[in-house]
Amino acid sequence: MAPPVTTMSGAADAHLLGGVAIVVGSSGGIGSALHQRLSAQPRFRAVLGLGRRSSPPLDLTDEASIASAARHVGELGADVRLIIDASGILHEDGLSPEKTWRDLDAAQMARAFAVNAIGPALLMKHFLPLLPRQGRSVFATLSARVGSIGDNRLGGWYSYRASKAALNQFVRTAAIELGRRQPAALCVALHPGTVATSLSSPFVKAGLDMQTPDQAAGRLLDVIDRLPPGSSGGFFDHRGDPVPW
């Protein structure tokens, strides 16, 4: 199955005109909406969706597939101006958020860290070097407010919280190194809010600011557009407000 790639033309953000945009996890709820929005805007020369069913495939738990996908992108011969990692796992068969430390399980914790922290870190390893040395470019990964240590007042959800906190540290650390190589490039973590997807649906409570995937994608892209110089290594919500570490 070929990855969804859309060629684009027309007026665009001067920082990003003519480059390539990449959405990792483009088959998921938010990832699909991000890919559709980017494809409908005349901002990039090409929009590329990557995931386990794309060609080449990209599996966050398989570094070889990440490296192969990065080589494929590098061979396209165009500047990579935007990379959005829309991957993440909260629950699946045999994995659900822990309510108490009595629920902690080593295999479940390892699975959460593999997808939510280690996989995105390996994306940074192989994809950040593709960002051009000159001009603005952005690597953004979807984190979660519950990964904030300073904002944790309810407890629970041990593995998800800890894996997203680890992701935030990877972002912060990678941003420092990226700044030495590509001063205009940004590496950030974004909290998308509560979105009506399969990831959040079992845990939605009344009264929450629920967004559709398309609404969330629009807000996230707006935040990315408005990121100022010097914001690399930051953690921002879908309104653009900083989230405490």
N, C-alpha and C positions, 0 to 999 in steps of 0.2 A: 504494500500500500504506500503510495507516494505521499510525502508530507505536504500539507496544504500550504502552497506558496502563492502569493498574490502579487503581481507586478502593479506598480502604482506610478502616477505622474501628476503634475499640477503643483499649485502653490503649497508650501509646507513650512514648518518651523525651520528657520535658517540653520539652527544647530543640528538638525537631523536630516535635512534634505538629501536625498540620494543614497542614504545608507540602507542597511538591512536591519530589520527588527526580528527578534526571535522570541517565541513563547514556548517555554518548557512546561509540559503538562497541559498541552493545548486540547486534550480530549476531555478534561475535567470541566466542572461547571463554570468556574471563574476563568480558567484558561481558555476555554472555548469562546467565551464572551469577549475576552481580551483580543483573541485572534480575529474574531469577526469585526470588532471595532477598528482595530488597526488596519485590517484589509479594506475597510470601507472609507478610509481617509487617505488623501493624496499626500502622504508624508514620507513614505519610504519607497525605495526602489523595489524592495521585496519584503514580504512578511513570511516567515518560516515557522511552522509548528512542529515541535519535536515531542516525542513520547514513545512509549513502548511499542506502539503500532505504526510509527512513522518509518520512513525509509531515508536515511538509516535510522534504526531504532535507538532510543535512548532510555535506559533503565537506570534510575538513580541508585539501585543496589548493585550495579555492575559497572565498575570503573572503566572497563575496556569499552563498553558501549558509549560511555560519556566521551572518552578520548576519541573514538571513531567518529562520533557526531561532530565534535569540535574540529577534527581534521577536515571533514566534509564541508563545514561552514567556511573554514579557512581557504579552501580551494575554490570558493565561489568568486574570490577576487574583488569583493566589495567591502567597504567599511562597515563594521558591525557597530551600530549606534545605539541600539537598545536591546537588552536581554531581560526578560521577565521570567522568573522562576515561579510558576503558579502551582507547584506541587505541594503535597502535604498529606498526612494521615492522622486521623483522630480515632477512628474505629474501623474494624473489619472483623471477619470471622475470627474469634479467639482473642480479639483485642478491643478493649473498651476503656474509657477513662476511669481511673481508680478513685473511689470515694474515700478510701482509708489506706493507711500503710499496710494493713492486713491483705490488701488486694495486690500488692506489688509482686511482679513475676519477672524474672530475669529475661526470659525470652521475649516477653511483650515489651519490656523496656528497650531491649536491643533493637527490636523492630521499629519502634518509634524513633529512636535515635538514628537508625540507618536511613530512614526516609526523610525525617524532618531536619536533621542536622548534618550527618555525614554526607549524604547525597548532595545537598546544596553546596557543601564545602568543596566537594570534588568538582561540581560545576564551576565554582570559582577558580579552582586550580587549572582547569582546561579551557574555560571560556574567557576569563578576564584578560589573558594575554592577547585575545583577538580584538580587544577594543583598541581603536587607533590612538596613536600617541598625541595627535593634534586634534583639537576641537572637542566639543561636548559629547559624551556618551554616558549611558546609564546601565548599570546592572542592579535590578531590583528583585528581591525575593520576598515572598509572602510569609510573614511571621504571624504572630497573634498577640493580642494584648495580654492574654493569660501567661505568656512567656515573660512578662515584666515581673521582676522580683519586687520592685518597689510598689507595684500596684496589686500585689497578691494579698488579699484580705479574706478570702474564702477558703483557701486550702483546696485539697483534692486535685484530681487530674495530674498526678505526679509526673508521669512519663511525658505527657503532652507539654505541660508547663516547662519541664526541665529540658526537653529536646528543643523547644523553641527558644528558651533562654540560651542554650548552647549555640543555636543558629545566630542569634543576635551577636554573640561574642565573635563568631566566625566573621560576620559582616563587619564588625568594628575593626577587627584585626586585619582583614583583607583590605579594607579601605585605606588603612595607613600605608600598607605596601603599595597599593595601586597608586596612591597619591605621589609616590616617589617616581613612578614610571610614567604615569599619564595624569598630570596635574589637573586637567579639565574633566577627567572621568569621575563619575559618582558611583558609589556602591552603598545601597541603602536597604533597610528592612521596612516593609509596609504591613500595617494591620488593616485588612479589608473590611472589618466590621462583621456583623452577622449577616450571612448571605444564604438565601434559600437554595442550598445544594445538598447532595447526599451526605456530605461531610457533617453539616450542622443540623440537619433536619431532626434527628432523634433527641436533640438537646435544646430545641428552641422553646423559650418561655414567653408567655403573653407579656406584652408591653415593650418588647425589644424593638429597636429600629431595624426591622427586617428589610433587606434589599434584594432585588432580583439580581441574578448574575450580571445582566447588562448594566444595571444601575451601578453595581460595585465596580465593574470594569471602567465605566465612564469616570467615576470618582478617582479611581487609582491612576488612570492616565492623566487626569487633571493634576493630581498631586505630583506626578513625575514631571509634567511640564513646568510646574511652578517651583521645583527644587532649586534653591539658589546655590551659587558657588559657595563652597565651604560646608555644605550639608552632607557630604560623603561620610559614611560611617554612622549616620543617624537612623533613628527608628521613628516612623511617622504613621499616624492613623489615616483613615480614608478622607478625613477633612484637611489633612496637611498639618495637624497639630503634633508636636513631639510627644512620644510616649516614654514614660520614665523607664530606666533600665531595671 
